[in-house]
Amino acid sequence: MQRPEWDEYFLGFARAASRRATCDRQHVGAVIVVERQVVATGYNGSVRGLPHCDDVGHDMVAGHCVRTIHAEMNALAQAARRGVAVGGATIYTTASPCWACFRVLVNAGITRFVYGQPYRAEEHRARIEEVAARLGLEVLELAAD
């Protein structure tokens, strides 16, 4: 068995986190890595202490489930709760970040984005790529084997 490259390795952690997701519309996982160390994980699920989609159904507004917090935001919240700085970090996600998550992650200091599959690419990709290019950020799709 061949050792995986670092990006493959950490994307595997994100895939594992996605199995904890509680919104069956799409299971997404995220892992924030600083200097090749996992510092936070997240998956899409409800506000802490409130019911999950899997238990009570979806809360849909304009085609989006608003009960669910995206995996990236949950990972960022976990880092914040633990007092972990994420400046210069890489985030690994099973699906590319949406525009809203991308903006917050950039402001938090994430500089590298590695994802497994596009999420609503027709809505978000061009805007994300433009901002990433202007700011010198790396956005990389790493498709599953």
Buried (B, 14 or more C-beta within 10 A) or exposed (E): EEEEEEBBEBBBBBBBBBEBBBBEEBBBBBBBBBEEEBBBBBBBBBEEEEEBBEEEEBBEEEEEBEBBBBBBBBBBBBBEEEEBEBEEBBBBBBBBBBBEBBBBBBEBEBBBBBBBBEBEEEEBBEEBEEBBEEEEBEBEEBEEE
